[in-house]
C-alpha cells in the first residue's frame, strides 16, 4: 500500500504560495475568513490570510484540533479538552454529538441510535413546540435545572471557535465569515438550525460545502488542477458518527473561464451516505468486548446500568478506554487495557487483540464495501475509470478497513491528503473564493441539491373561475429536483382569493407560504365590477429561491394585472380626411402582496426564542469574563508577591538602597496580603477584581514609599503623596543644601 502524506509544514507553504500567487490584492481584509470542519468528535479551523495563506488555527493549547465537547459544572462552562476530561466524573453535564442532533426531533429511532448504538447516556429532552430537543443542565449552587437547546450549546461552540480564531489571527478583524462543512444528508431543517447556532455564536455563514466535496476540492487545489486531463476521484470520509462516499470528476477549464474557475470544473457524480455508521461504532464494539470479558469474570453487567450515576460514569470511562485501544490497535497487534472505575470501586484489566477485534467487526467492514459499490453504481462509472482513491477521517487508521477498501477497488489507497485536515482546508479555500476578499484561482463546483422540493396550492382554484374551493384535492408539483444550487424558480398561479403554498421534501411538508391582500388589491382595481373589460387578466407570480446553503425562501410575491382601456386614436393631420377609431391597450399593474412563512413540524427558533437563547449565552459569557478578570487580578497579585520576596526586592535594594526596617515593613505587608490571599477572603467566591487590586496597591504603596524616602533622605515609608512627608518649597524644615536632598 503506497502512502505519501504531505506534512503540515509543506501544506502551509503550499497554501501560502496559492494565496500569494493566486490571490492578488483586492481590498483590505475586514473580517476573519475561516473554514470550519464541525465534526462530531473534533473541531478543526483554518484561517485565510494574505500573509500566511491558508493556515490551521491552533487552539489555546496550541493543538491543531479541538475535542467537540461542551459542559458545565456549577456556574462554570467548559469547552473542548477541558470538557472532555470531565466526562468520566460528570457524564450528565458534558455533551457531545451536537452537530448531529441539531435540527432533529427525539424520535424513538434516534434515541435507540444515540443510547444503544452510540452508547451516550445523556437524556434527550423534547421541545414539543418546535419538535426539537434539548439537554437539562444543573446550574449554580442550588443545582437549578436549566433547559439548553441544542442550538444554544452549538452556539457556544461557534463562539469558542470565533474567540480562538481571533486570538490566533490577532487584532484587526471585527467579525467572522465562515464556510462550514455539512453532511450531504442534512435536510433543510438541520441546515437552518445550524445557521441559527452559528448566529448565536457570532459567526456569519457565507456558504456551506459538503464534507466530501471539500475534501475533493482540497485534492484538486493541492494538485493545482490537472491541466488538460479529466480525472475521476473516489473520496471516503468516515467520521465519528457517519460515513460518506463521494465520486467526483475534474475536467479542464473552458476557454476564457473566469479566474475563480480557471483550474477547471469539479463535478459531483454521486454521494452515498450512512448517517448512523461511523468510527464510534468501532469504539462501541471494543467496549462490548471489554464489558463481556468483565461480565465473565465478575458476573456484573456494565453496559445496561444507565439508571445510576455510577453506571453512567462506568460507561463513559469504558468508552474512553475503548477509543484508546482502537488507536493503539491501528499500529499494534494487541493492546493492554485498564478501565479505572468500570463499576463503583472496581477497575478492570484485560488485553484486546487486533484479530479478535477484526473478527468482531466483520459485518461493519462489509458496510464500507456496500457503500463504495453503491457510490460507483450511482456515478455511472466503471471501476476501471476511478483514477484515484483518497480517504479521510479518524476511522481510516483501522488497517483492516483500508485492506477491505483496497480489495474492493482493486487498487491501493493513495492517501496523499492529510486525513485529518483535508476537509477544513478545502472549506477554507472555498471561503477564500466566495468571500469576495480574495481573487482566487479555483474550480467551478457543480453539485445538485440533496433533496427534491415540491409545492401544492390550497385551496384549489374553482372550476367556475379564479376563485377557490375547499373540496377539490390539492396536487403537488415539482419545483427543485436534481437542480444545481443556488437556484431560482418563478411560479405563476391564477387566483383571485388569498391562498397558501405548501412546500415539501421527500420526508413531508416543510413550510407554508401564506399570501394575503390579493382580494383587496383586485377590488381596488375594479376587477369584480360588472363594468370591467372582460379582457382584464390577473396572475400571481412567486419568486422562489434555494440559496447556496440549501435553504428555501421567497424573494417576492406580486400580483400581475393587465387592465384594458379604450381610447380614441389621433387624427391624421397630413390627410384631408379625418379618421377616428377606438383602440385598446393594457395598463400593466405590478403590485407586491404581503406574505408570511409558517413552518410545519420542526421549526427554527422564533425571533423571541432566539433573543432568549442569546441572552442565556451573554449571561454565561459575562460570568466567564468576570471569572477571567478575577483570575488575572489574582495572578497579578501572586506575581507581585513572588517578585518582592525575591528578585524584585534585590533590585529595589540595588537601585535605591533599603534598610532592614524598611525590608521588615515590606515583608510584613506581604505576609498580611498572603494570609488574606491564601487563607482569608482571597480564596472565597466573593473575592472581586477590586479586592485583589486593592491588596496589590497596598504592596505597591509601601514600595513607592521606600523609593521616595530613600531618594529624599527620609525614613517615612508611608504614602509618598502625604504632604507631611514631602519636603519642598514653603516648608520651613526643608533642607537648604541641595546635597542634603
HURA-V107184 format. One line per field, one symbol per residue. phi: phi as a letter, one per 30 degrees, with the letter a starting at -180 (. if undefined). psi: psi as a letter, one per 30 degrees, with the letter a starting at -180 (. if undefined). A space follows every 10 residues. Layout:
# HURA-V107184
phi->???
psi->???
This chain:
# HURA-V107184
phi->.dbbdcdedd dddddddddd dcbdecaddc bdcbcbccdd cbcbbbccbd dcicbddddd chcdbbedbb abaiddcbbi dddddcedcb ddccbbiddc ddiccddddd dedddcdchc cddccdcedb hbbaccbdbi ddhddbdcde eddddddddd eddddddddi djccabcbcc dbdddedddd dddddddddd chbcddabbd eddddddddd ddchibicdc bcbcccbcdd babbbbbbbc bddddidded bddkbccdca bcbbdcbbdd edddddeddd dddddddbic dcddccdcdd dddddddddd dddddddddd bbdabdbbcd idbeibcbba bccddddddd cedddddddd ddeddddddi cdeddddabb bajddddded dddddddddi adddhdcddc cddddddddd dddcdicccc dacdccbcdd bcccbbcbdd ddddlcdbbd dddccdbdbb bhcdbdbbbc bcbcbcbebb cccbcdckdc abcccbiddd dddddidcdd dddddebbac ccccbcddci cdabdabbdc bcccbcbddd ddddcdcdcb bcbcbdcccb cdcdbbcbcc idbdddeddd dddddedddd dddddddddd dddddddddd ddddcbdddd dddddbiadd dddddddddd dddddddcbc ddcddddced dddddddedd ddddddeddd dciccdcded cdddcccaej cdcddcdedd d
psi->kkjikkleee eeeeeeeeee efilkelkkf ljklkkjile elkkkkljke egbkkkkkaf ghlflkkikk lljbfklkkb eeeeffefei ffgkkageff fkglkileee eeeeeeefhk fkkjkkjefg hallkkkkkl fghkkkjjle eeeeeeeeee eeefeeeefa lfjflkkkkk kkkffkaeee eeeeeeeeee ghkjjfllkk efeeeeeeee efghagbglk kkkkkkjjae flkkkkklkk llklkgklef gffakjkjek kkljfgjaef eeeeeeeeee eeeeeeffgk keffifflee eeeeeeeeee eeeeeeeeff glfljkkjjk heljgklkkl kkkeeeeeef gefeeeeeee eeeeeeeffg lleffjflkk lklefffjee eeeeeeeefg llkehfljfe feeeeeeeee eeefffekjk kakkkjllkg lkklllkklk klffbgalkf fklkkkkkdj khkllllkkk kkkjkflklk kkklaffake lkjkklgeee eeeffgegkf flkffklllk kkjkkjlfgg kklkfljkkj kjkkkklklk ljffkfkkkk lklkkkkkkj kkkklkkkkk bkllkleeee eeeeeeeeee eeeeeeeeee eeeeeeeeee eeeffceeee eeeeefkkle eeeeeeeeee eeeeeeeffb ffflffklee eeeeeeeeee eeeeeeeeee eghlfkgakf fkefgkkakf jfgkkekeff .
